[in-house]
Amino acid sequence: MTDDKAISTTLIHHPYAPPEGFMAPQPGVFKASTVIFPNVAALQARNWKDKVGYTYGLHGTPTTFLLEARIATLEGGTDTLLVPSGLASIALVNAAMLQQGDEVLIPENAYGPNKALAGQELSRWGISHRFYNAMNADALAAMIGPATRLVWLEAAGSITMEFPDLPALVRAARARGVPTVLDNTWGAGLAFNPFDLGEGLGVDISAQALTKFPSGGGDVLMGSVTTRDHELHLRLKGTHMRMGWGVGANDVEAVLRALPSLPLRYAAQDASARTLARWWAAQPQVAHVLHPALEGSPGHAHWQQLCGQAAGLFSIVFDERHAREQVHDFVDSLKLFKLGYSWAGPVSLAVPYDIALLRPGSPWRGTLVRFSMGLEAVHDLQDDLAQALHGTFGRS
């Protein structure tokens, strides 16, 4: 660079490059829309579908490639795509796998926005859907028809925490040549391997809200879609590119920083949830405690066969003699448990639901409260529950 260049030009095209070989516990963060090519031949030869080089920021940087590789390892897959939220991971799979005239089957107890997406956008696009009982693999097998092109799975079920017989559900779909996709946010890649369910069975696609356990801070929105089949990955990647989904480098950095502590946080929240779920089981105001690791909870035997861990999440159903307004007063009386959606962050959360609206035809009656464990001391959380319970319901 000659001295007659303007300072603005010199600053932009400065020749200094840092020496290679720098290593630190946290990886560097690369932010880019434009990617610089060394020459025309490289520009024309480079392909956005592979990861041997970079083409444009939306198609990946060293930062996003690193998180994709680590999530693929966590889930037991080979290829991962990042999207802006957990719901976006569901939308990506549907957009890539379905077209007009197709049908998708969704569990009755699936994540609510998944069902809403099917009822609104997918329906308008000429894609039909039906809801099936996830606790009955034979019923799923009977529902699969000529137009069925995708089966969604979820373990455990959203809010009501039923744990299905995942191998049986996958077997039913595979026997009819229909791919399966699992919402694996609850399992987080730690409770079980979605691609290896035993007997050579595994899901085709695993979707996850990285917003939850991988982030762990309650401050990042992100999702992932993971596969073991590279051709299937490329199909998803094509839709991903055409839909223009990207994630911010600083959000990726936050998830990368949180990942090393994921197993520790998952185990700690699991232990807290089991302790409090057992405590709730002894309270007379409660009719049901819904936690897959507890005997008597729907699908406990299936959880026991497949999992060694459980997410720090459970629900209780108050006896129907207690009015919904009284349950709401209980939730409002909590001090450490905050009222808010999502889960797996450092702050414990509680959210009430009307079981009749949530699951029409459900065998349960009464008002449900879902609890998400944070990282507070479990005895402090139990004391908080006790003071709110006794203050609202007394000791009856």
Secondary structure as GFF3:
##gff-version 3
##sequence-region A 1 396
A	DSSP	alpha_helix	7	12	.	.	.	ID=ss1
A	DSSP	alpha_helix	40	45	.	.	.	ID=ss2
A	DSSP	three_ten_helix	57	59	.	.	.	ID=ss3
A	DSSP	alpha_helix	62	75	.	.	.	ID=ss4
A	DSSP	beta_strand	79	83	.	.	.	ID=ss5
A	DSSP	alpha_helix	86	97	.	.	.	ID=ss6
A	DSSP	beta_strand	103	107	.	.	.	ID=ss7
A	DSSP	alpha_helix	112	117	.	.	.	ID=ss8
A	DSSP	pi_helix	118	122	.	.	.	ID=ss9
A	DSSP	alpha_helix	123	124	.	.	.	ID=ss10
A	DSSP	beta_strand	128	132	.	.	.	ID=ss11
A	DSSP	alpha_helix	137	143	.	.	.	ID=ss12
A	DSSP	beta_strand	148	154	.	.	.	ID=ss13
A	DSSP	alpha_helix	166	174	.	.	.	ID=ss14
A	DSSP	beta_strand	180	183	.	.	.	ID=ss15
A	DSSP	beta_strand	205	209	.	.	.	ID=ss16
A	DSSP	beta_strand	223	227	.	.	.	ID=ss17
A	DSSP	alpha_helix	230	243	.	.	.	ID=ss18
A	DSSP	alpha_helix	249	258	.	.	.	ID=ss19
A	DSSP	three_ten_helix	259	261	.	.	.	ID=ss20
A	DSSP	alpha_helix	262	281	.	.	.	ID=ss21
A	DSSP	beta_strand	286	290	.	.	.	ID=ss22
A	DSSP	alpha_helix	300	306	.	.	.	ID=ss23
A	DSSP	beta_strand	313	318	.	.	.	ID=ss24
A	DSSP	alpha_helix	324	333	.	.	.	ID=ss25
A	DSSP	beta_strand	338	339	.	.	.	ID=ss26
A	DSSP	beta_strand	349	354	.	.	.	ID=ss27
A	DSSP	alpha_helix	355	358	.	.	.	ID=ss28
A	DSSP	beta_strand	367	372	.	.	.	ID=ss29
A	DSSP	alpha_helix	378	393	.	.	.	ID=ss30
###
